Amino acid sequence: MEARPRSWLQKSRQHRVAIGVIAVILVAIVALIIVGYQFNWTGFGGYHKVTTTTEITSPSPKVTRTEEYQPGKSFWDWLQLLGVLAIPVVVGFGVAWFTTQQGKVSDRENKDNQREAALQAYIDKMSELLLGKHLRGSQQGYEEVRNIGRIRTLTVLRRLDADRKGSVLQFLQEADLIKKNKSIIDLSDADLSYANLFGANLSGANLSGAYLRGAYLHQAKLSDAYLRDADLRGAYLSRADLRGAYLFQAKLNMASLNDADLRDADLSYADLSYASLIGADLSGADLRQADLTRAKVTIEQLDQAKSLEGANMPGGSRHP
């Protein structure tokens, strides 16, 4: 959890160092120019050259005095000087930029390798529980095995990226660990934010309080799923199957529920403000006390709902 603040601080320090170096170089150039104008031998400001010659003549020596003005540096001279000074600066910054970019690529590769290793280790450990500890068939007396499986699942999900979170859910589903009406692994409070769960079968899964913010759940199967207090803000649930899902107090603001099947779903007290429900089937849905402020939904769709008692309607009014 502390990696991001440290990374931000490191970038901030690098930027400050770069700005400091540029400032020092500019000050040095200005100082060079100012000093140069104080001394004639530098040739910056120009100078007068006086020549005195003595000619021996009779009856008295003849002294001849000549004065010559040596002009200072021209505009093009300054450009040439600055160009010469800029070469090592540009080369230095180029090397620094290239090194930084290489470091970023290396850092991304390291993180990706760590995530892949974490996923593989999780699958190996869960396979051991399945084969050696009878996790799939664990009933009364095997609660410890289930708890171990749950803890490992919640821990690894916090470390993975969007696609690998989807891989974990696919593994659990194919291993019959989150099967409808027989859920072995409890996914309540799981961190599935921004997970790629396209077409995932999560029917009947316990996802109460789960973090699904920004998750990609297009065509996902969530019928009869337990999603009380789940955070689905900004989630993409287009054409998702949410029949009979329990979404009491769920956060669905700004979520996309276009063409979703919400028949008989419990959406009471849910936050659907600014959500898009275009084409969604709300037949028999419970929308009591739901917040539908600025939601994209038609009156015809809402008329199909089981209840709208006390709901905040899209136009700003409150349903009686």
C-alpha positions in Angstrom: 0.0 0.0 0.0 3.0 2.4 0.5 4.6 1.7 -2.9 2.5 4.4 -4.7 3.4 7.2 -2.3 7.1 6.4 -2.4 7.0 6.2 -6.2 5.3 9.6 -6.4 7.9 11.1 -4.0 10.7 9.7 -6.1 9.3 11.2 -9.3 8.8 14.5 -7.5 12.4 14.5 -6.4 13.6 13.7 -9.9 11.7 16.6 -11.3 13.0 19.0 -8.7 16.6 17.8 -9.4 16.1 18.3 -13.1 14.7 21.8 -12.6 17.5 22.6 -10.2 20.1 21.6 -12.8 18.5 23.7 -15.5 18.4 26.7 -13.1 22.1 26.3 -12.3 23.1 26.1 -15.9 21.1 29.3 -16.8 22.6 31.1 -13.8 26.0 30.1 -14.9 25.5 31.3 -18.4 24.1 34.7 -17.2 27.0 35.0 -14.8 29.5 34.3 -17.6 28.0 37.0 -19.8 28.0 39.6 -17.0 31.6 38.8 -16.0 32.6 38.8 -19.7 31.3 42.3 -20.1 33.5 43.5 -17.2 36.8 42.4 -18.8 38.0 43.6 -22.2 40.1 40.5 -22.8 37.0 38.3 -23.1 35.8 40.3 -26.1 32.2 40.2 -25.0 31.5 43.9 -24.7 34.0 45.2 -27.2 36.9 47.5 -26.5 39.1 50.4 -27.8 42.6 49.6 -28.9 45.0 52.6 -28.7 48.3 52.5 -30.5 51.0 55.1 -29.9 54.0 55.5 -32.2 57.0 57.9 -31.9 58.8 59.1 -35.0 62.3 60.7 -34.5 62.3 63.9 -36.4 64.2 67.2 -36.2 64.0 69.4 -34.4 61.7 67.4 -32.1 60.2 63.8 -32.0 56.8 63.4 -33.6 54.3 61.3 -31.6 51.4 59.7 -33.5 48.4 58.3 -31.6 45.9 56.0 -33.3 42.7 54.6 -31.8 40.9 51.4 -33.1 37.5 50.0 -31.8 37.2 46.3 -31.6 33.5 45.4 -31.6 32.0 42.9 -29.1 30.2 39.6 -29.8 27.4 39.8 -32.4 24.0 38.1 -32.2 25.3 35.1 -34.2 28.3 34.8 -32.0 26.0 34.5 -29.0 24.0 31.8 -30.8 27.2 29.9 -31.6 28.3 30.1 -28.0 25.0 29.0 -26.7 24.9 26.1 -29.2 28.3 24.9 -28.0 27.2 25.1 -24.4 23.9 23.4 -25.2 25.5 20.3 -26.6 26.7 18.7 -23.3 23.5 19.8 -21.6 21.3 18.1 -24.3 23.4 15.0 -24.3 23.3 14.9 -20.5 19.5 15.2 -20.4 19.1 12.7 -23.2 21.1 10.1 -21.3 19.1 10.9 -18.1 15.8 10.6 -20.0 16.8 7.3 -21.6 17.9 5.9 -18.3 14.6 7.0 -16.7 12.6 5.4 -19.5 14.6 2.2 -19.2 14.0 2.2 -15.4 10.2 2.6 -16.0 10.1 -0.3 -18.4 12.1 -2.4 -16.1 9.9 -1.5 -13.2 6.7 -2.4 -15.2 8.3 -5.7 -16.2 9.2 -6.5 -12.6 5.7 -5.7 -11.3 4.2 -7.8 -14.1 6.5 -10.7 -13.2 5.6 -10.4 -9.6 1.9 -10.5 -10.3 2.3 -13.5 -12.6 4.3 -15.3 -9.9 1.7 -14.4 -7.2 -1.1 -15.8 -9.5 0.8 -19.0 -10.1 1.6 -19.4 -6.4 -2.1 -18.9 -5.6 -3.3 -21.5 -8.1 -0.7 -24.0 -6.8 -1.7 -23.5 -3.1 -5.4 -23.7 -3.9 -4.8 -26.9 -5.9 -3.1 -28.4 -2.8 -6.2 -27.5 -0.8 -8.4 -29.0 -3.4 -6.5 -32.3 -3.8 -4.9 -32.7 -0.4 -7.4 -31.0 2.0 -10.7 -31.8 0.1 -11.6 -28.1 -0.1 -14.3 -28.7 -2.7 -16.2 -31.2 -0.6 -15.5 -29.6 2.7 -18.5 -29.4 5.0 -18.9 -29.1 8.7 -15.6 -29.6 10.5 -13.6 -28.2 7.5 -14.3 -24.5 8.2 -10.5 -24.0 8.7 -9.8 -25.2 5.2 -12.4 -22.8 3.7 -11.1 -19.9 5.8 -7.5 -20.6 4.4 -8.9 -20.6 0.9 -10.8 -17.4 1.5 -7.8 -15.6 3.0 -5.5 -16.6 0.2 -8.1 -15.5 -2.4 -8.7 -12.1 -0.8 -4.9 -11.5 -0.3 -3.9 -12.3 -3.9 -6.7 -10.2 -5.4 -5.3 -7.1 -3.8 -2.0 -7.7 -5.6 -3.2 -8.5 -9.1 -4.1 -6.4 -12.1 -7.5 -6.4 -14.0 -6.9 -9.5 -16.2 -5.4 -11.6 -13.5 -8.2 -10.9 -11.1 -10.4 -12.3 -13.9 -8.2 -15.4 -14.0 -8.7 -15.9 -10.3 -12.5 -15.8 -10.7 -12.3 -18.1 -13.7 -10.2 -20.6 -11.6 -12.7 -20.5 -8.7 -15.7 -20.9 -11.0 -14.2 -23.9 -13.0 -13.1 -25.5 -9.7 -16.7 -25.3 -8.5 -15.7 -23.1 -5.5 -18.2 -20.3 -6.2 -20.9 -22.5 -7.7 -24.5 -21.3 -7.4 -26.1 -22.6 -4.1 -22.8 -24.2 -3.2 -20.3 -21.4 -2.7 -17.2 -22.7 -1.0 -15.1 -19.5 -1.2 -16.8 -16.5 0.3 -15.9 -13.4 -1.8 -17.5 -10.8 0.5 -15.3 -7.7 0.7 -13.1 -9.0 -2.1 -11.1 -6.4 -4.1 -12.3 -6.9 -7.6 -12.0 -3.2 -8.6 -11.4 -2.7 -12.4 -11.3 -6.5 -12.8 -11.9 -8.0 -16.3 -14.8 -10.2 -15.6 -16.3 -10.4 -19.1 -18.8 -13.2 -19.2 -17.9 -14.5 -15.7 -20.2 -16.9 -14.0 -20.8 -15.5 -10.5 -24.4 -16.7 -10.1 -25.2 -17.1 -6.4 -21.8 -15.9 -5.3 -21.5 -14.0 -2.0 -20.1 -10.6 -3.0 -21.5 -8.5 -0.2 -19.4 -5.4 0.4 -17.1 -6.4 -2.6 -15.1 -3.7 -4.3 -16.2 -3.9 -8.0 -15.6 -0.3 -8.9 -15.0 0.1 -12.6 -15.1 -3.7 -13.1 -15.8 -5.0 -16.6 -18.8 -7.3 -16.2 -20.2 -7.3 -19.7 -22.5 -10.3 -20.1 -21.5 -11.5 -16.7 -23.9 -14.0 -14.9 -24.8 -12.6 -11.6 -28.3 -14.1 -11.1 -29.2 -14.5 -7.4 -25.8 -13.1 -6.4 -25.6 -11.5 -3.0 -24.3 -8.0 -3.6 -25.4 -6.1 -0.5 -23.4 -2.9 0.0 -21.2 -3.8 -3.0 -19.2 -0.9 -4.6 -20.1 -1.0 -8.4 -19.5 2.6 -9.1 -18.7 3.1 -12.8 -18.9 -0.7 -13.4 -19.7 -1.9 -16.9 -22.7 -4.3 -16.5 -24.1 -4.1 -20.0 -26.2 -7.2 -20.8 -25.4 -8.7 -17.5 -27.7 -11.3 -16.0 -28.8 -9.9 -12.6 -32.1 -11.7 -12.2 -33.0 -12.0 -8.5 -29.7 -10.4 -7.4 -29.7 -8.8 -4.0 -28.3 -5.3 -4.5 -29.6 -3.7 -1.3 -27.7 -0.4 -0.7 -25.4 -1.2 -3.5 -23.4 1.7 -5.1 -24.2 1.7 -8.8 -23.9 5.4 -9.5 -22.5 6.1 -13.0 -22.6 2.3 -13.8 -23.6 1.1 -17.2 -26.6 -1.3 -17.0 -27.7 -1.0 -20.6 -29.8 -4.0 -21.7 -29.1 -5.7 -18.3 -31.6 -8.2 -17.0 -32.7 -6.9 -13.6 -36.0 -8.9 -13.3 -36.9 -9.4 -9.6 -33.7 -7.9 -8.4 -33.7 -6.1 -5.1 -32.4 -2.6 -5.7 -33.9 -1.0 -2.6 -31.9 1.8 -1.2 -29.4 1.4 -4.0 -27.6 4.4 -5.5 -28.3 4.5 -9.2 -27.7 8.2 -9.7 -26.3 9.0 -13.2 -26.5 5.3 -14.1 -27.4 4.2 -17.6 -30.3 1.8 -17.7 -31.2 2.0 -21.4 -33.0 -1.1 -22.5 -32.7 -2.7 -19.0 -35.5 -5.1 -17.9 -36.8 -3.9 -14.5 -39.8 -6.2 -14.4 -40.6 -7.0 -10.7 -37.5 -5.1 -9.5 -37.7 -3.5 -6.0 -36.6 0.1 -6.2 -37.9 1.4 -2.9 -35.9 4.4 -1.6 -33.5 4.0 -4.6 -31.6 7.0 -5.8 -32.4 7.4 -9.6 -31.2 11.0 -9.8 -30.2 11.8 -13.4 -30.4 8.1 -14.3 -30.9 7.3 -18.0 -34.2 5.3 -17.8 -37.7 5.7 -19.2 -41.0 5.9 -17.4 -42.1 2.8 -19.2 -39.2 0.9 -17.7 -39.9 2.2 -14.2 -43.6 1.3 -14.5 -42.5 -2.4 -14.7 -40.8 -2.2 -11.3 -42.4 -3.9 -8.3 -42.0 -0.8 -6.1 -40.8 2.8 -6.4 -41.9 3.9 -3.0 -39.8 6.8 -1.8 -37.4 6.6 -4.7 -35.6 9.8 -6.0 -36.8 9.9 -9.6 -34.6 10.9 -12.6 -36.3 14.3 -12.9 -35.6 15.3 -9.3 -39.0 14.5 -7.8 -39.6 11.9 -5.1 -42.0 9.0 -5.7 -44.7 8.9 -3.0 
